[in-house]
């Protein structure tokens, strides 16, 4: 199973306030999940981590959390309900995903809160900024014995609580409660996602028919250029050759998408997402998704 690591630098450090947003909450989660050794030639954990991320929507999440693909390199995550003092919220986040030689980098670019009537009545969506970065990487044993998938998440939220909250709750209580809620929720999300990713890798590495099905699922959810990149990557792995990350059209497309999202949010401090409007649903090829998900479940 997964574990939370206590290595140096694993403790979240509270950043300074941002103007009136002086209640700052957050967490840092480091999780490592072991993966099985073996697999077909050219199907290493490193090769798997360099695949286009479009099929991450197939990985299971806990408590009715849901991950949808918006377009190449951009996803929407529906987070389960979170209870903060006497208010509950349901975050909907947009994130850019970039595949790099050092790992899969996920940055939240937008976040919108739904929930209790107080969320709308008190204008909570205009009272916070959120910054979140996740890096998924692999520690690969050359003998294929002790490889692990590692997830490192940093989450910080700056909040300007409504006056009624400031009158009812001490700042220290709001921060300690917020930290505990974020830590528990993120830890569970990250561990469940990594376990699902590890299971997907083990099936992908040992089953050629699943690799083909998975590639088809990616093509159904990618624009033509990204689909071609997926075919090239899979072909290179089948022949035992390493794909060149710097020339990957998928990586270039992801970077372009990230730049676009950054320019759209230029009014916010760099690396943060200010409360935004609702996110529209993205179309998905449900038939292919179900086929791949069922195959993972049969393992």
C-alpha positions in Angstrom: 0.0 0.0 0.0 1.0 3.7 -0.2 2.7 5.5 2.6 3.2 9.1 3.6 6.9 9.9 3.7 8.6 11.9 6.4 11.7 12.9 4.6 13.4 16.3 5.0 11.4 19.1 3.4 8.1 17.1 3.8 6.6 19.6 6.2 4.4 22.4 4.7 5.6 25.8 5.6 3.0 28.6 5.9 3.6 31.3 3.3 3.0 35.0 4.2 -0.5 36.5 3.9 -1.6 38.2 0.7 -3.3 41.5 1.7 -6.6 40.9 3.4 -6.3 37.1 2.7 -4.5 36.6 6.0 -5.8 33.2 7.0 -3.4 30.8 5.2 -4.0 27.1 5.2 -2.3 24.2 3.4 -0.5 20.9 3.4 2.3 19.0 1.8 1.9 15.3 1.1 4.6 12.9 -0.1 3.3 9.4 -1.0 5.2 6.4 -2.4 3.5 3.3 -3.8 5.5 0.2 -4.8 5.0 -1.3 -8.3 5.6 -4.9 -9.5 8.8 -5.7 -11.4 9.0 -7.5 -14.7 7.0 -6.7 -17.8 7.6 -6.8 -21.5 10.7 -5.5 -23.1 10.7 -1.7 -23.4 7.8 -1.3 -21.0 9.6 0.1 -18.1 8.2 2.3 -15.4 10.1 5.3 -16.8 8.6 4.7 -20.2 5.1 4.5 -18.7 5.6 7.8 -16.9 6.5 9.5 -20.2 3.2 8.5 -21.9 0.7 11.2 -22.7 -1.5 11.8 -19.6 -4.9 11.7 -21.4 -5.9 8.4 -19.9 -5.5 9.5 -16.3 -9.3 9.8 -16.4 -9.4 6.0 -16.2 -7.7 5.9 -12.7 -10.2 5.4 -9.8 -10.6 8.1 -7.2 -12.3 7.9 -3.7 -15.5 9.4 -2.4 -17.1 10.2 -5.7 -14.2 12.4 -6.8 -14.1 12.6 -10.6 -11.4 13.5 -13.1 -12.4 14.6 -16.6 -10.3 15.6 -19.6 -11.0 19.1 -21.0 -8.5 19.1 -23.8 -4.9 18.1 -24.5 -3.0 18.6 -21.3 -5.9 20.1 -19.3 -8.2 18.3 -16.8 -11.0 19.0 -14.4 -11.1 17.5 -10.9 -14.3 17.3 -8.9 -13.2 17.0 -5.3 -15.5 15.4 -2.6 -17.2 17.6 -0.1 -15.0 19.3 2.5 -16.3 20.5 5.9 -14.8 23.7 7.2 -16.3 24.6 10.6 -20.0 25.2 9.9 -19.6 25.4 6.1 -19.2 22.7 3.5 -17.7 23.2 0.1 -17.2 21.1 -3.1 -14.2 22.3 -5.1 -14.1 22.0 -8.9 -10.5 22.5 -10.1 -8.9 22.9 -13.5 -5.3 21.8 -13.9 -2.6 21.7 -16.6 -0.6 18.5 -16.9 2.9 18.5 -18.4 5.0 15.3 -19.0 8.6 16.1 -18.4 11.8 14.0 -18.1 11.7 14.7 -14.3 8.1 13.6 -13.8 4.5 14.5 -14.6 3.8 18.1 -13.3 0.3 19.1 -12.4 -0.6 22.8 -11.7 -4.0 23.9 -10.6 -5.1 26.9 -12.8 -8.7 27.5 -11.7 -10.9 26.6 -8.8 -14.6 27.2 -8.1 -16.4 26.3 -4.9 -19.9 25.1 -4.6 -21.6 24.0 -1.4 -23.5 25.5 1.5 -25.8 28.5 0.9 -23.2 30.5 2.7 -20.7 30.0 -0.1 -22.8 32.0 -2.5 -24.3 34.4 0.1 -21.0 35.4 1.6 -19.1 35.5 -1.8 -16.6 32.9 -0.7 -15.4 32.5 -4.3 -14.0 36.0 -4.3 -12.3 35.7 -0.9 -9.5 33.1 -1.6 -6.6 32.3 -3.7 -5.3 28.7 -4.2 -1.9 27.4 -5.3 -1.3 23.7 -5.9 1.4 21.8 -7.6 1.7 18.0 -7.8 4.7 16.1 -9.2 4.4 12.4 -10.1 7.7 10.6 -10.6 9.3 7.2 -10.6 12.1 5.7 -8.6 13.1 2.9 -10.7 15.3 -0.1 -9.6 17.4 -1.2 -12.6 16.8 -4.8 -11.5 13.0 -4.2 -11.5 12.6 -5.2 -7.8 12.0 -2.1 -5.8 10.5 0.5 -8.1 8.0 2.9 -6.7 5.7 5.7 -7.9 6.1 8.9 -5.9 3.6 11.7 -5.6 4.6 15.1 -4.1 1.8 17.7 -3.5 2.1 21.2 -2.2 -1.2 23.1 -1.5 -1.6 26.6 -0.1 -4.9 28.6 0.2 -5.1 32.3 1.2 -8.5 33.2 2.6 -10.2 36.5 3.6 -12.9 35.1 5.9 -16.2 37.1 6.1 -16.5 39.3 9.2 -19.0 36.9 10.8 -16.4 34.1 10.7 -13.7 36.4 12.1 -16.1 37.2 15.0 -17.0 33.6 15.7 -13.7 31.8 15.3 -10.1 32.7 16.3 -7.6 32.9 13.4 -5.6 30.1 14.9 -8.6 27.8 15.0 -9.5 28.5 11.4 -6.0 27.7 10.3 -5.6 24.5 12.3 -9.0 23.2 11.2 -8.3 24.1 7.6 -4.9 22.4 7.6 -6.4 19.2 9.0 -9.2 19.1 6.5 -6.9 19.7 3.5 -4.3 17.2 4.8 -6.8 14.4 5.2 -8.6 14.9 1.9 -5.5 15.3 -0.2 -3.7 12.4 1.4 -6.6 10.1 0.5 -7.0 11.4 -3.0 -3.3 11.1 -3.8 -2.8 7.6 -2.3 -5.8 6.2 -4.1 -4.8 7.8 -7.4 -1.2 6.4 -7.1 -2.4 2.9 -6.3 -4.7 3.0 -9.3 -1.8 4.3 -11.5 0.5 1.5 -10.2 -2.1 -1.1 -11.0 -2.6 0.4 -14.5 1.2 0.3 -15.1 1.5 -3.3 -14.1 -1.2 -4.3 -16.5 0.2 -2.0 -19.3 3.7 -3.5 -18.8 2.6 -7.1 -19.1 -0.3 -7.1 -21.5 0.1 -6.1 -25.1 -3.6 -6.2 -25.9 -4.2 -3.8 -23.0 -1.6 -1.4 -24.3 -3.4 -1.4 -27.6 -6.7 -0.8 -26.0 -5.3 2.0 -23.8 -3.7 3.7 -26.8 -7.1 3.6 -28.6 -8.7 5.2 -25.6 -6.1 7.9 -25.7 -6.7 8.5 -29.5 -10.4 8.8 -28.8 -9.7 11.6 -26.3 -6.9 13.4 -28.1 -6.7 15.8 -31.0 -5.0 14.2 -34.1 -1.5 15.5 -33.3 -1.5 14.2 -29.7 -2.9 10.8 -31.0 0.0 10.5 -33.4 2.4 11.2 -30.6 0.8 8.4 -28.5 1.3 6.0 -31.5 4.9 7.0 -31.9 5.6 6.6 -28.2 4.0 3.1 -28.1 5.9 2.0 -31.2 9.2 3.2 -29.7 8.5 1.2 -26.5 7.6 -1.9 -28.4 10.9 -1.8 -30.3 12.8 -1.2 -27.0 13.8 2.3 -28.0 13.4 5.3 -25.7 11.1 8.1 -26.9 12.8 11.6 -26.9 10.8 13.8 -24.5 12.0 17.1 -26.0 10.5 16.2 -29.4 7.2 14.9 -28.1 4.3 16.8 -29.8 2.2 15.9 -26.7 4.6 17.7 -24.4 4.7 20.7 -26.7 0.9 20.7 -26.8 0.7 20.5 -23.0 3.2 23.3 -22.6 1.1 25.4 -25.1 -2.0 24.6 -23.1 -0.3 25.6 -19.9 0.8 28.9 -21.4 -2.7 29.6 -22.6 -4.2 28.9 -19.2 -1.5 31.1 -17.5 -2.3 34.0 -19.8 -6.0 33.7 -19.1 -5.3 33.9 -15.4 -2.7 36.8 -15.7 -4.7 38.9 -13.2 -3.9 36.4 -10.4 -0.5 36.1 -8.7 1.8 33.8 -10.5 1.2 30.1 -9.8 -2.2 30.7 -8.1 -5.9 30.2 -9.0 -8.4 32.8 -7.8 -12.0 31.6 -7.3 -13.6 31.5 -10.8 -16.8 30.7 -12.6 -18.3 27.3 -13.2 -16.5 24.9 -15.6 -18.4 23.4 -18.5 -18.5 19.7 -19.0 -16.2 18.2 -21.6 -17.2 15.4 -24.0 -15.6 12.0 -23.6 -15.7 8.7 -25.3 -17.4 6.8 -22.5 -17.6 3.5 -24.5 -13.8 3.2 -24.8 -13.3 4.5 -21.2 -15.6 1.8 -19.8 -13.8 -0.9 -21.8 -10.4 0.0 -20.5 -11.7 0.5 -16.9 -13.4 -2.9 -16.9 -10.1 -4.5 -18.1 -8.2 -2.9 -15.2 -10.9 -4.1 -12.8 -10.7 -7.7 -14.1 -6.9 -7.9 -13.3 
